[in-house]
Amino acid sequence: MSVRKHILTSVSVAVLLGGCAVTTGAAAPPTPLAPATLQHDLAPVTLAPVVQSGAILGPELHVRPAREVEPATARVEMANHRALREPTSAGYINAAQIYPFSDSALYRLYAAPGQVTDIALEPGETLSAISAGDTVRWAVGDTASGAGTSRQVHVMVKPFAAGLTTNLVILTDKRTYHLELASTANTAMAALSWSYPQEALIAAKAAAEQGPVTIDNGLQVDDLKFHYAMNGDNPPWKPVRVFDDGRKVYIQFPDKIDRGEAPPLFVVGADGQSELVNYRMRGNFYVVDRLFGKADLRLGQDPQQVVQITRTEDLPHKGGLASLFGG
């Protein structure tokens, strides 16, 4: 048998055997899986980025450098400037500057060589200590006037040259005064003192807590005269009524004056000069122990609130006594 016939015989036998396997129900060999590239195309998978430790997520922010903080000395100078009280024309009573007292405020005092400035404290106030920044070029001493409850302490100040500045602290049994001293060549304050609105406020609150207050003993309604006009500013404490009984003047304030400051009263005399007068607070009334033709209620500084009270009817003339009543 030739080689060609042998090959054909082997092929024929293989075909016959395969046909027998199909017809007999034998299991077909498994179909091999197609490569992944021949299956359905899937969407690409995006992998999460790897975040390094300490990295900052989100958009980059451009932060401006912080402003340079002002020096502490600048803050001190600004605070002292705001606390400084300078003399005002409205604050003068004759030659004395009257400052409304406020805790921790600084009060300006102008002095000159060869002249003494008198610092008068509240009558009845007891001096504890005096301390000046410059005791070499400034002379500082104290004395007193009056006796008993009217005893008044005076602190005397005098510079030895012009162009000097220093500070002065006065300690008493009631309060502490802080003054800024400056010397000029010729101009000096003759005297300065204080009014105490807070003291009047405390007295008013104490009186309010005691219940209804009698304005004054022996006050007769038939004797009251309301011939007074008010001009000037319109602060919350502006009086609502002014009247007298022929001997005393009664100034009625709003009911809520005990919640704010009480203004000092200055009477204007016949010569046009202002002066402090004796008065007391009864509830929301000032009781002035004399008649007057004109007076001012003043409170605050820069700007100062002023209410002018003027009698619109001539004062009764009683010989030489009329001059005691002012304007």
Number of C-alpha atoms within 10 A of each C-alpha: 5 6 8 8 9 10 10 10 11 10 11 10 10 11 10 10 11 10 10 12 12 11 8 8 8 9 8 8 6 6 6 6 8 8 7 8 7 8 9 7 8 6 6 6 6 6 6 6 6 6 9 7 6 6 7 9 7 6 6 7 6 6 6 6 6 6 6 6 6 8 8 9 9 10 11 10 11 11 11 15 11 10 15 15 19 16 19 14 7 16 21 17 18 12 11 20 22 20 22 21 19 18 10 13 17 22 22 19 25 22 29 23 17 12 16 19 22 20 20 21 22 17 17 16 16 17 21 12 12 15 13 17 14 15 12 10 14 19 14 19 11 15 11 15 11 11 10 8 9 12 16 19 22 22 19 16 22 22 27 16 15 15 12 16 18 15 17 20 15 17 15 16 11 11 15 16 19 18 18 20 21 18 22 16 12 12 13 19 19 17 24 23 16 18 19 16 18 17 12 19 20 15 15 21 15 13 17 16 10 9 9 10 13 10 16 12 6 6 13 9 8 7 11 16 14 15 13 16 14 19 12 13 13 12 11 12 21 23 21 11 15 21 18 21 16 13 13 18 22 24 19 21 20 14 14 10 20 22 12 12 18 25 24 18 23 19 24 24 18 15 8 12 14 20 16 15 15 10 17 14 19 20 24 23 25 20 19 19 14 17 23 24 19 23 23 23 19 20 23 16 15 9 8 12 17 19 21 19 23 19 19 12 12 9 15 11 10 8 7 7 9 14 12 12 19 19 20
